[in-house]
Amino acid sequence: MNPPRVTVISTGSELTAGRSQDTNSSWIANELFGLGYSTEKFLVLPDDPKLIRDELKNLASGASKESPVLLVMTGGLGPTEDDYTLEVVCELTSSKAVLNAKAHDRLQALYRLRGKGFQEALITALRQVSIPSNSTVLNNSVGIAPGFWSELQPGAYLACMPGVPSEMVTMFKEELVPLIQKQFQSGELYSDFLFIWGMSESLFQQEFIKGIETLKNGKAVWGVAAKKGFIRVTYQSGDKNLVQELIEKTKEKYRGLCTGDLFEEFPKFLSERKLTLGTIESCTGGLAAKILTDRAGSSEYFLGSVVSYSNLIKENIVGVKKETLEAHGAVSEETAIEMADNGARILGTDLAISITGIAGPGGGTPTKKVGTVFIGTHIKGQPTEVKELFLPFKRELFREVVAATSLYLMYNRLRKLV
Amino acid sequence: MNPPRVTVISTGSELTAGRSQDTNSSWIANELFGLGYSTEKFLVLPDDPKLIRDELKNLASGASKESPVLLVMTGGLGPTEDDYTLEVVCELTSSKAVLNAKAHDRLQALYRLRGKGFQEALITALRQVSIPSNSTVLNNSVGIAPGFWSELQPGAYLACMPGVPSEMVTMFKEELVPLIQKQFQSGELYSDFLFIWGMSESLFQQEFIKGIETLKNGKAVWGVAAKKGFIRVTYQSGDKNLVQELIEKTKEKYRGLCTGDLFEEFPKFLSERKLTLGTIESCTGGLAAKILTDRAGSSEYFLGSVVSYSNLIKENIVGVKKETLEAHGAVSEETAIEMADNGARILGTDLAISITGIAGPGGGTPTKKVGTVFIGTHIKGQPTEVKELFLPFKRELFREVVAATSLYLMYNRLRKLV
């Protein structure tokens, strides 16, 4: 079947009231884009069955086998009375709600585990393990409510998934993508990406993209997204070699600043070489450690961390000299060096990252402005290096950029040593 | 005029491709909600003039003086060739683009400041200082492009604003709100919310919502969202007292499980009482410390943390006894107690939270399954308490629930002591 016109729909009154932010639509559109399908619009609707029904009907109405429509909807599959998706889709497809055996068993097992008190709630909870009789189940391996895939009219397909991001993401990848790929041709696109650290979108466009012929003549397209501490550059084309060429050209230009997905690459690098790592953090408050332990199995390379938010903890636990703190201040190259070196010693690691800076909005001085940070990298047998950065961002972004950049700085030193 | 049916529209191909996240719509809906207008849907469209025109036409078509429509649109007002808003609105309202004198002067003044080269760029930039002849200007006091307010047909109003959040926010508050309030009656809605910890959406509905008459007869509406470790319950009504009554009834039923926004309330509680806090974390890997330092000024009450991911760090830095670890294991009540007590001592804090558990997917045993966690709370002068929880969630969710719940447990103990 031809590539579909895609609409991504999120439902939830907390979304249209502005109390919650819809992050699902953009994630889904980005994934679909990677698979070669482009999205025509997003629609966000409150938990109102009439509105949802009217919009679905309207979106499906233009579809035919030649000009198909794909609607990817999240939300409204929970157990409560403001969850209307099942009811609406049953009505639109003249189906009945039927219990899905697999989801039912899973629900019972989960409720049994959680003990008594949950037995009573089981009756309400059962509501969410049904799907329309004329639909294909999308199994939920993370949470409880299954999703489903229905044909609203010839050529109009609707996928319904839970609104909880972790459940939706897994269901999308494991269950929905195969159905979409079976049903629709994609543009047969190849794509690849890389990270460029410490780079801005506009500088990259000005310095690099403008000079690339294959991007001007439309043989390949590019995309760039500003992330925390890096930009993520994507190239896409029907020609696989062209994509690889563009990746190589970018690497030639930016060399050490380029990595793959650092959050995959760096842990793999550490495990393979049996290196252990710890962090001594001040302004990031444990965020670098949190990122390093996001992955299962991180105890293989990550041993621990001290969050020395107060100066007394820098002295008493980490062992930074009082004189160093007094002479140079907590936010200084000298303190960053002692934090990294003592950190490796007290944590018993091969590698240690130290971070000390001013996240703001308060705490800045005329000589050390809010946004100043020193990142130290201790590598056993090597002299410790400290990088001073000035990142004048708001508190939250500052902390994210600093934590991610500290991992990049360590990784980039290490890979040069190999 | 009656309250309008509101649609919030964002345009931008970077949004529908999933490369950028639309944050404007939810901000606008939240502001409108606060003014008493509720939003019916969000629409996100690419920079495609035909699609934008068709959608605007369609949305305006149902409007009348009795049943008015308000469309609030952001994006597409810039100087580049993919900015189509002005063109589309001129077409829909049979207007011409006319230069706005105030915006034009502002642009010239800005370009003069930037110096030479401005003449060449000015021609392109001029495009963005025009508005449709049949419209009211919305001045831009932050950036360059003015917005505008047009009537597409009787009862159908369209406000167009720039997509840059800082420009949009100021324009919305200073220029658009007075126009909206002059044109439409608002619904005067009141709402309030609370958190209930360790509660599921379905249990809450079963146990509580079902028995409340005012929610059955529609005098008030409720909403619930499952968050990490708690549910967020919202009540809304035209009658302020009714909302307060519902909040009070919920508190009576759930008592100690209820808090306001814990992430605001708990830090405020600590600052006001000049209490200091630290964490000793294992499975959460620094996440509790990260959450505690999310807020500016957290150094007032948060002193630091040890992430004792490895057992050696539990022994050497925290001082958990080797015998305790050998006899009971790292994930045990006994270890949690020593982590909390020694934690308070080495960090020099009044309060310490300890967290030790199995985030999985690996590391479980027949007696200690993945999802088991012990959370210790040390309060100076009180016996340390440990709560064992079993939270069979995936790694990421498990860590978020555990970190948030640990703050709740500490807060709940403290507020009972006051």
Interface residues (C-beta under 8 A of the other chain):
Chain A: G12 S13 E14 L15 T16 A17 G18 R19 S20 Q21 D22 T23 S25 S26 W27 I28 A29 N30 E31 L32 F33 S38 T39 E40 K41 F42 L43 V44 L45 P46 D47 L51 E55 G78 P79 T80 E81 D82 L110 L113 R114 G117 F118 E120 A121 I123 T124 A125 R127 Q128 V142 V164 S166 G223 V224 A225 T279 E281 T284 G285 G286 L287 A288 A289 K290 L292 T293 D294 A296 G297 S298 S299 F302 L303 G304 S305 V306 V307 S308 Y309 S310 L312 I313 N316 I317 I346 L347 G348 A359 G360 P361 G362 R395 E396 R399
Chain B: L15 T16 A17 G18 R19 S20 Q21 D22 T23 S25 S26 W27 I28 A29 N30 E31 L32 F33 S38 T39 E40 K41 F42 L43 V44 L45 P46 L51 E55 S200 E201 S202 L203 Q205 Q206 E207 I209 G223 V224 A225 A226 T234 T279 E281 T284 G285 G286 L287 A288 A289 K290 L292 T293 D294 A296 G297 S298 S299 F302 L303 G304 S305 V306 V307 S308 Y309 S310 L312 I313 N316 I317 I346 L347 G348 A359 G360 P361 G362 F390 P392 K394 R395 E396 L397
